[in-house]
């Protein structure tokens, strides 16, 4: 087995694709946040925006299966769009 490159690669575009649902709910937001496995905190500059959005939903007492509307829906679409357009992050070991 020949290894050309030894690197850790984070590609969160898939999270954006999975989060791009019709009629998103708070449950969908939690699923997206939970899909980003980052024990070292390398993706924090990206994942923090999702976590803050989730915190806003909690503060507004949005129900788990209540569809997002208005500004919340617009904000969610912007976050998902950014995830889908993000480039993979590669860190050489």
WOVENPE-V79194 format. One record per backbone hydrogen bond with DSSP energy under -0.5 kcal/mol. CO is the residue of the C=O (numbers start at 1). NH is the residue of the N-H. If there is no record, write none. Layout:
CO	NH
CO	NH
This chain:
1	3
2	4
5	7
6	93
7	9
8	91
9	11
10	12
10	89
12	16
13	17
14	18
15	19
16	20
17	20
19	21
21	24
24	68
25	29
26	30
27	31
28	32
29	33
30	34
31	35
32	36
33	36
35	37
36	38
38	41
41	44
43	46
43	47
44	48
46	49
46	50
47	51
48	52
49	53
50	54
51	55
52	56
53	57
54	58
55	59
56	60
57	62
58	61
63	26
63	66
64	27
66	26
69	72
69	73
70	74
71	75
72	76
73	77
74	78
75	79
76	80
77	81
78	82
79	83
80	84
81	85
82	86
83	86
88	90
89	10
90	92
91	8
